[in-house]
C-alpha cells in the first residue's frame, strides 16, 4: 500500500517509522530538511523535501497513486488544504490533523468531506477521551473497547494481592476461563504468552474479555474500583483544556499552571473549573492546594520528565489515580514500570486512529497501538486461509495470538479448537511490525 505522510513532526515521524516496519510504501514529506535528516536510515521509507501544500511537491511524491494521504503538520488549515489538493490529484483516502473541535461537528465534517478531507484526527480530543475512560475504569492501566463494546481489552498491573501471581497460565486458579490473556508487559518487553509462561509481580497483564465478566477480572487481579469526583490537573496544556471543556460537568476540576496569561485565559474559557497560578513541581504549592483531597492527579504539562516526577509525588500524597502525559517515547516504557499509574501518549493515540483507517475499509472496528504492540479487529473474508482448520493446526506467525471473535451477535474467546469462519471478526494481538503478516491469512 502506498502511503504519503505530510509533516515530519512528532506524530508524522512516529507514524512513518511504525508503518515502515509493516513493509508499507511510505513517503514522508516536509519542507524542513533538517527534520528529514534525523530519520534513521534503518527505516524502510523515503523522505522528500517539499511543501505540503504545493501541487508540484505532491505530484513529485506520487500522491495521485496514494492509497492513503495523511497530513499531520502542526497547522490545521495547511493540513486541510493539503488533503484537498491530494484528493483532487487522485489520493484514495485523506486524513487531516486538526486542533479545533468546531471541525468535529457533523455538518462541518460534511463540508470538509466535500473539500476532500475523508477523516479528521484531533490528538488532544483523543487524549481527553482516553483520560475520561481511565477515570471511569480506574482500577486498570488500559481499557479498550472493541466491536461496539462487545469485547474489552483490559490492561492491569498486578501486585501481591492477586491470585494470578506466580502461576503458569495453564495452572490459573479458575476452572472456566471467561477471559483470554493476550499479552504480558514485563520490564519494557511485551510477551505473547503460552501455557508455560508465569505471571509475576508488577507485570502488566492484558486481558480480552466481555463486559459481563469485567468484574471477575477485577477480582482476580485483586483490584477495587473507586469513584472519581475530583481531578487535580498540573499544566494548562491543550490536552488539559480539552479535557476540562468536555468533562467539567462530571468532575470538579482544578488546573494549576505556571503561566499567568494562560491562567487568565483559562479562567475565561473554563468558568466552571478552578484555575490556580502556581508551580506543580513545588511540594508546598501542592500541599497548599490540598492535593491529598483529590481522587485523581493528571500531570499534563509539556515536559514528560516533570509529569512522571509529579505523579510520583502525588502518589506519596495518597492520590488514588494518577495519569502522566509522556510524549517522549523513550520514557514511555520507564513510566509504565514506575508507580505513577497510567502513561498517556497522544502520538500513540493518533497513530492508533490512523492505523485503523489503514486496515479497516469498513470502519467497523478499532485498532489499538501501544509502544511496541498492536491490537486489531480483522474481518475474515470468504476463502481466507484462517478458515482452513482449527486454530491449533494453522501454524500462525510468531509474535501474535488470536484472542477472541464475534460471529453475528455472539462473542466467544478463541482456543486451539476454535474453527474460524468467513464473516467472523477476529481480535488479533501482535508484536509491533507483525500485523501485516496476517493479510494472507484473512484476505
N, C-alpha and C positions, 0 to 999 in steps of 0.2 A: 504494500500500500504506500502511495506517495503522499507525504505529509510535509507541508511548509509551515514553519513556525516563525512568525514575525515578532521580533523583540527578544533580545538576549539578556533580559533582566533575570531576576531570581526565578520567577515562575517559568519563563520560557527556557532558560538554560537547564533547570531541573527536569522539565518535561522532555526536552530534547535528549538529554542523557538517558532518561528512563526508557523512552521509546526506542532509542538506538540499540538497546540491549535486546529488543524484541525483533531485531532484523527487519525493521521498517526502513523505507527510503526516506530519510529525514534531511531537510534543508533548513538551516537556522539563518534567518535574515535580520540584519541590524545595520544601522547607519554608523555605529561606533565600532571601528575596527578593533579597538583595544579590548572591548568586551568579547569579541570573537576570538582574539588571540589567546585568551586564557582557557579556551576549551581544550581539554586534554585530547591529544591525538589518538589515544586508545579508544575513543568513542567512534562508533561507526556512523558518522554523519558528515554532511557537507555544510560549510559556513559560506555566507555570501554578504559582502559589504554593499549595502544599498538602502535606499529609502523605502520604508514600509508602505508609503502612500504614493509611490512612483509607478506609473504604468510600465515604464521601461524596466525597472528593477523586478517587478512582479513577473513580467514576461521572461526576463533572464533566468529566473529560478524555475520556470516552467509551471506557473500556477494554473495555467489552463488545463493541465493534466492532473492536478492535485485532487486526491480523494478527500482530503481534509486540509483546510487552511485555518490556522489558529493565530489570532492577533492578540498578543499579551504584552504590549508596551505599557508603560505607566500612564498613558494618555488615552482616555476612553474615546474621545472624538476621533483621534487618529486611528484607533482600532476599528471603529465603526466605518470610517471612510475606507480603510484598507480592506475590510471584508466586502464592502460594496463593490470596490474595484475588482477584487479577486473573483467574486461571484459572476460579474459581468464578463470576466476573461475566461470563465469556464470551470472554476473550482466547484466540486460537487457539494461539499458542505463547508460552512464557515462558522467560526467561533470567535466572539469578541469578549475581551475582558473589560468590565465596566467598574465604576466606583460610585454610581448614582442609582439609588433604589427606585427612582422615578421610571427608569427603563424597564423595571420588572412588572409594572402594571400591565395586565393582559392586552389592553388596547394599544399601549405604546409598543409592546413587544411585536404586535402585528405590523405596526408601521415599520419597525426595523427589519422584519422579515421581508417586507415588500422592497426594502432598500437592498437586501441581500445578506442580512445577518441571520443565520439559522438558529444559533444558540448563544446565550449570554452566560458569562462567568463573572460572578461578583464575589471574590475571595473573602472579603470581610463579612458578607452576609452568610456565606457557608460556615465561617468560623463562629459567628454569633449563634447560629442554629445548633452547631456542634456543642457549644458551651451549654446551651439550654438543655440539650439532650443529656449531657453529662451530669447536670444538676438534678435532672429528673431521675436518672438511674445512677445515683451517686455511690453505690457500692461497687461499681465497675470501673475499669480503666478504659474500656472501649465498649461502645454499644452501636451496632449497625443493624438496620432493618433491611431485609431482602424480600423480594416478590410481594410488594404491598404489605409488608409486615407479617406475612405468614411464617417467615423464618427469621431468626435472630442470630447475629454473631456477637458474642459477649466475651470480652477480654477481662480477666480478673487476676490481680496479683495475690498470690496465696502466701499466707503466713501460718504460724504454728497452730492456729485453731481450726484448720481444715482437715477433714477426714481423708482427703485425697492425697495428702503428703506422704512421700516415701513409699508410694505404691506404684507398681508397674501397671500400665494401662489394662493389661489383660486380667489383673487382680483387683480392679476397682471394687470398693465395698458397696456396690449397688447391684441388684440382681437384674433389673430391667433398665437398660440404658435409654433414657429419653433425651440424650444429648450425644454429640459426636465431638471429641477433642480433635480439632483440626490442626492445631499448631501449639508449640510451646516456645516462648521467648525467654532465653536464658543468657545473661551476660552478653548482650548485644548480638546474639545469634538466634536466628529463628530455626526451629526444628520441626520438620514434618514427621510426627511420631508414628511408631508402630507399637505392637503389643508389648515389646520388651523395654520400652522407654519408661523411665520413672518421672514422677512429678516431685520437684524439690522445693524447699522453702525459697521464697522470693521469685519463683517462676511466674511469668505472666502467661496464663493458660487461656487459649481461645476456644470457646465452645460454640458449636452450632446446635440450636435447639428451636423449639416452638414457643410462642408466647405463654401457653398454658403451663409450661414446665420451667419458666424462668425462676420461680421461687424455689424450686427444687435445686437448681444450680446454685442459687444464692446460699441455701442452707448447707449444701455440700462444701462450698467454699468457706464456710464459717463467717459469712458476712451478714450485716443487717442494713436495712435501708433507713436513711434519715430524711426528715422533712426539711428542705432548704427554703428559708424565708428571707434571709438577709445576706446580701452579697457585697463584699468589700473589694473594690477594683483598684489596683495600683497601676496608674498610667492612663492618661486620656487619649489613647490611640484610636485609630479609625475602627478597630475591632471593638474596643470598649464602647465607643459612642454608638455603634450599630447595635450592639447587644442591649444597651440601655434604651435605645429607641424602640426596639422590638419587645422588650420584656420588662419594662419599668412597672407594668401593672401586675406582674406576677411576683416580683421580688422587690424588697426595699434595697435600693442600690446606693452605695456611697462610692464616689470616684475621687481618688487622691492623685494630684498631678503637680509637677514642679514648674509648669509654665503658667504664669498668671493670666496671660492673654487667652490661652486655651481654656483655663478655668472659667473666665468671664464668658467666653463664647458658649461653653457647655451649660453654664447656668441659664443662659437664654434658650438654648436649644433643648435642654432637658429639665424643664421646670419641676418635674416630679422626682428628680434624683437629688441627692445631697452631694454637692461639689465642694471639695476642700483643697486649698493650696498647701502643699507640703511635700516632703521627700519621703517616699515609701521605704527608702533604704535606711532611714533613721528609726531605730527601735523605739526611741522616746516618742516620735511622731505617731507610730503605730499604736503605742500604748495610750497616748492622749486621745486617739480616735477610737478607743475601745475595741480593738481588733478581736479580742477574745470573746466578744459578744456576737460575733458573726458566724453564720453557718458555712460560708464559703469565702475563699480568698482567690481572686483572679489576678494573676500577675501578667498584665498586658502591655507593658512598656515596650519600647523599641529595642531593648537590649536583652538578648537571650540569657546572658550570664546574670544580669540583675534579676530577671524573673525567676530563675532557678533558685538563687540565694534567698529571694524574698519569700518564696513558697516554703523553703526550709525554715525560715524564721516564723512564718505563720503557723507551721506545724508545731513549733515549740510553744507558741501561744495557745495551742489546743484547738485550732480551727479544724473542723472535721474534714472538709473537702477543699482541696487546693488544685488550681489549674495554672500551668505556666505556658505562655506563648513562647515556643522555642523555634525561632525561624532559622537559626543556624543548624543545619542538618548534622554537622559534626558533633553537636552537643545533644542531639535528639536521643540517641541511644543511651548516653550517660544520664540524661534526665529521667528516662524510663526506669533506670536502675536505682535512682535515688528515691528517698522517701519524700517526694514532692507531689504525689498524686498524679494527675493526668498531664501529659505533654500535648500541646496543640501546635500544629504547623499548617499555615494556610496554603503553602505550596503543595503539600500532600493532598489537602482537601481539593484544591483546584485541579491538580493532576488526576485525582480520582474521577472528578466530574468529566473532564475532557476525555479520559480514557474510556469512560462509559460510552460517550458519544462515538468513540472509535470502534468499539466492539459490539455495540448494541444498535443495530439498524432500526429496530422497532421501539427503542427507548423504553422497554418494559421492565428492565432490570437495573440493578445498581452495581457499580464497581467500587471497591474499597481498596485504597492504596495505603500501605504503611511504609516505613522506612526501607524495608528490604523484603516485603512480601505483598502479594496481591490476592484479592478475593473477587471472583466474578461469578455471575449467574448466567449460564450459557444455554441457549435453546438448542435442542437436539433435532437435526434435520433428517428427512427421510433418507434411508440408506446409509446413515452415518456409521462409521467403524465402531463407535462406542456401543452400538446396539447388537453387536455380533455374538455376545455371550455374557455370562455373569461377570461381574467386576473382577473377581479373583483370577479370571482367565485372560484378562486383557493386556497385561504387561504394560501398564501405563508408564510414562516417562518418570524418571527420578525427580523428587522435589515437589511433588504435588499429591493432593488427596481429593477424592470426591466425597463431600461431606453430607449432602442432603439433596433432595429433589422435590419438585412439585409436579404432580400429574393430575391435570384437571383441577379439582377442588381439594385434592388430597395431598398432604405433606408427609414425607417419610424420610428417615435417615437412611444412609447408604451403608451397607456392609458388603462383605465378599460375595454373598449370594444374590445381591440385587441385580435384576435384569433391567437395564435402562432401555427405554423405548422412544421412538420418534415422537416429538411433541412434548417431551419432558423438559423441564427447566432444571438444570443441574448446578449446584453450588460447588465451585472448584476453589480450593485454597492452594496457592503455589508460591514458591520462592521467586523473587524478582528475576525477570528475564526468561521464565519458562512458560508463561501462559500461552504464548503464541504457538507453542508446540502442539497445543490441543486442537488447532484448526483442522488438522487431518482426521481427528477423532470425532468431531462434532458436525462437520460440514459434509 
